């Protein structure tokens, strides 16, 4: 269905008939598609474990050529159709390879542990058919899949607190594990190269190192710069840009490397804090312009788990650094 109202403008909700969050934007077949989470309209309790984010399904959205109207293609995948998953279909991503479309998504398994699954479809808008099991060796949340110019594909993932990343520091799930001390290096996102069919990891996930310009690791207590959740990878002028949320300080920031596996040097802030606790994004090039897709809680008047996807044009300086966006300026 189309969201029939006045033309969409930058920094305004792209749809208003449902709550959306965690947008992954891609250009497929010349059209810009967005793969968001679908926030459930409920008034239950909230906590640091993220129980309020009770998403059950995914809807795929697409834009017209001028990015003035947006179409909701309906339910593309529901948790009831994912055999290994029990609940909480959080931030997804999508990719195209081998003539197939892939939807990657996290969910809790039947033991309450977050895993990452994959579903495939013939069309960018779905519907998608889930594989019967999660990706072997997967854990935590927020998968972001990047297909490099040479055809090799990588998955970046991981989130603290409700996303359980700190519980995997030993390589095994430790339910009561805490994060590093404030003066210790912060936990980084994980990355794994994907198999040729994108259904499994070609190699075991490794941790990405994010450091200062002088090579000093960002520490866990540096909440303005340390990794929290929501990784995204894009490439600009031959460099790899890893962007992510700082969580507790509510910024979108980025680091740069000449290698998709890192290490990455911290560079700066992409988006200043939005209304609502979470911030999550993607970056996409469409018709020779770059765009940042993000969300806030403005549509619901500030309810953290009732969010809406928005977008803004993203600009680079001549030296490759990104101009910081204030979404309310």
N, C-alpha and C positions, 0 to 999 in steps of 0.2 A: 504494500500500500504506500501511497505517497503521503507525505506530511504537508497537507494543503494549507498554506498560510503565506504571508508575505515572503519575498525572496530572502534566503539565508544570507546573513552578513557575518564577517569575521567576528570572533569573540562572542557569538550568540549560539544557543543550542541548535544543533543541526536537525534534531527531531524533538518534538515536545509531547508526543502521544505515549511515550514510555521513557523510563529512566535508563540511561546508558552511561558507561564508564570504560576506562582502560582501552582507549581506541588504538587499534593497529591498522594503519592506512597503507594501502598498496594500489598500484596501478596494474590492472589486468585487462588485456584486450582493449587498451586505450581508455578505459574508464577507471575512475577513482572509487575504490571500495573501502569501506571501513568495517572492521571486525571488532566490535566492542563487547564488553560484559553487559548483561541485562540485569540491572538492579531491580529487586523485588520491592514493591510498594508495601512495606509493613512497618509496624511501630513497636517492634520487639526491643529488648535490651541491647546495649552496646558494650563491648569490652575489647581489651588489647589483643585477644585471641582472634578477633574478626568475625565472631559469630553473627554479627548483624549483616554481614555480606553473604546473603543466603541464596545467591544466584543459582538458577536451575537450568537455564537454556541459553542459546545464542541466537541472535538475529543478525543478518548481514545487511548493511546499508550501502547504497551506491548513490553517487551524485550525477547530475546532468553535466554537460560539457563545461558550463560556465560556473559550476559550483554554487548555483543559486537555488537548487531544489534537491531534495534527498528522498530516496525511496527505501522503504523497509520491505525486504523480500520475505519476511515472515520467519518462522522458526526453522533454523538450519540444523540444530542438534539439541537434544534434551538429555538430561542426566539419566532418565529412565531407559535410554537406549544405549547406555555405556555400561557394559556388564561389570567392569571392575570398580566403577565409581559409586560413591554413596551420596555425596552432596557437595555443594560449593564449587560451582563451575566458574572459576575466577578468570583473570585476564588471559585472553587467547591471542593467537597470532595465526597468520596464514602464509602459504607459499605456493608457488607453481613450479613443477618440474616433471619431466617425463610425460607431458601431456595430461597431468592430473593436478587437481587442486587439493591442498592439504590444510586442515585446520588443526592446530596444536593447542592444547588446553590443559590446565591443571585442575585437579579435583581431589577430594579426600577419598582414599580407598575404604574398604569395609573395616579397616582397623583404625581409621581416623588419621592416617598419614597421607600427606599430600604427595601425589605422583603426577606425572605428565603423560598425557595420552595424545593420540593422533587419530584423525578421521579423514577420509578422502571423499572426493566428489568429482563430478564431471564438469561442473559449472562453478564460476567464482562465487555465486550467491548460494551454493548448495542446492539441495540438501547434502549433508555429509554422513557417511557411514563410519562409525567408530570401529577401530580394531578391538578385538575381544579383550586384550590385555594392555596395560600401560607399557610405555617404553621401558624395557629392562634397564635397570640401573638409574632410573630417573627419580628425582625427589624435588621437594620444594615447589615453587610457583613461578609465574610470570615468564613463560617461554617466549623468546623472540628469535626467529629464524632468519638468518642472513645468508643469501646465496651470492657468493663472490663472483667476480668476472670470469674466473676460471672454472665455474660450475660447482666448486666445492661449497657445501652448505654447513653452517655452524648454528648450534642452538646456544643462546645465552639465557640464563635463568637464575632464579634465587630471590628469596625475600625473607627478611628477619621477622621476629615476633610470630604472628599468626602464620607466616609463610614457612616457619620451621627451619630456616637455613642454619641457625646456630646449633641445632640439634644433630647436625651431620658433620661436625668438625673432625670426628675420628674416622669417618667413612662408613659408620654405622649409625642408626637412629638411636639417640640417647634422649629419652623424653624429658628429663629434668636438666639438660645441659644449658648453661648460660653462655652469653656472648663474651668476647674478650674484655679484659680490663681496659679502662679508658686510655691508658698510655700504650697499649699494645696495638700492633697493626690491625686495622679494621678487617672484617671479613669481606671478601670480594665476591662478585657474582661468579657463577660457574659457566664454563663453556665446554662443549663437546662437538667434535665434528660428526655429522650425520652420515649414515650409510647412503649409498647411491639411490635407494628407493625412499629415503627420508623416514623410514619406519623404525630405525634403531640407531644407537650410537655406534659409530665406527671405532671410537676410542673412549676410554673412561673420562668422565668430566674432570676438569682441572680448575683450580681457582685463578682468577684474573687478579693481577697486582695493579693497584692504582697508587700512584706516588705523586709527590711534588715535582716541580720542574727540575729540582736538583736530585731527584731520585729517592728522596726520603719517603717511606710509606706513609700514606694517610692513616692516622690512628683512629681507634674506635670512638674516642672522646671528641673528635673533630666533627661535630654533627652538621656543620655547614657544608662539609665536603665528602664525608664518608658515605659509602654505598649502603643503601637500605633495601631497595626493591626496584622493580620495574625497569630492567635493562632494555636498551634499544641500540642497534648497530646500524649505522649508515656510512657510506663512503663518499667523500668529496675531495676532488683534486688529488686522488691517489692516497689519501689518508683515511684511516678508520676512526670514526667518532663513536665512542661508547657514551651514551647518555643514560641517566638514571635518576631516581628519586632519593632525596636525603631523608625522607620519612619524617622524623621528629621536627625538622626545621622547614619542611614543606616546600622545598625547592626542587626544580629540575636542573641538573648540572651535567657537565660533560668532561671527558678526558679524551686524549688523542694518541694514536700510535701509528706506526708504519706496518704493523703486523696485526691481523685479526685476533691473534691469541695474546696480544700485549707483549710487554707491560705497557700501561697507559699513563700518560702524564696529565694531571688535572689542569683544566684550562679556565673554567668559569661557569657562570649561571646562564641557563637558557630561559627559564621562566620563574618569575617571582611567585610567592605563595598565592594560592587561589582560595576561594571560599570553600570550606570543608577540610577535613584532616588529610585525606589522601591526595596525591598528585601522580599522574601516570600519563604516558604519552607515546607518540610515534612521530617519525620524521619521514617525509616522502617528497619526491620530486615529481611535479606534474606540469606539463606544458612549460618547461624551462623556468619554473619557479619552485622554490622549496616551501613546504608548509609544515607547521607543527600542529599536530592534533593532540588535544588534552581534554581534561574534564574539570568541572567544578560542581558545587552543590547549589548553584543559584536557582535552578528551576524549582527546587523543593524548599527554597528559603533557608538553606543552610544545613539540611539534614545530611549527615556524612554518608549514609548508605543509599541516598537517592540523588544520583548525580546525572550530569548531562554532558555529552561530548560537544566540544567546540573546536575551532581551528583558527590559526593566525598565520600570516606569511612569515617565513623565517629568512633572515638575511645574514650574509657573511661579510666581514670586513676583508680588505685586500690581503691581510695576513692569514686568513683562514679562520679567525676567531668568529664566534657567533654573537650577534647583537642581542643583548638581553631583552626579553619581552615582558612588559607589564600588561597583563590582560585587562586591566581596568583603567588604563591611562586614556 
